[in-house]
Amino acid sequence: MFNTVIWAMIADVIDDAEVRNGVREDGTIYSVYSFARKVGQALSSGLIGSLLTAIGYTAEVAKNPSAYPEIRNSIFNLSCIIPAIGLAAVAVALLAIYPLNKKRVEENVAVLAGRRKV
């Protein structure tokens, strides 16, 4: 669901940029989004590795996980809590800084439709 919404939002951002700048910059906007997504994925991978180390996950735990129920429980908690925190942070950021609401998107669609009639 999240990825579907993000791709729809990117299309709205491209339209908004075209209305403001007069130039359609699909490639630039998609490449900046792609770069930011890759940086986020790299940072999250590093964070997960650090968190696993912090809770005591080792090669010994990997070989015999049933002998370490507290670490197993911690891994479960991390796999539930971190995504919830991340999605909540994204929701707050979008509510606080995303400038496009339904009215503005509809205005942009009308402006672009008028420009393309010429």
Secondary structure by P-SEA (a helix, b strand, c coil): caaaaaaaaaaaaaaaaaaacccccaaaaaaaaaaaaaaaaaaaaaaaaaaaaaacccccccccccccaaaaaaaaaaaccaaaaaaaaaaaaaaccccccaaaaaaaaaaaaaaaac
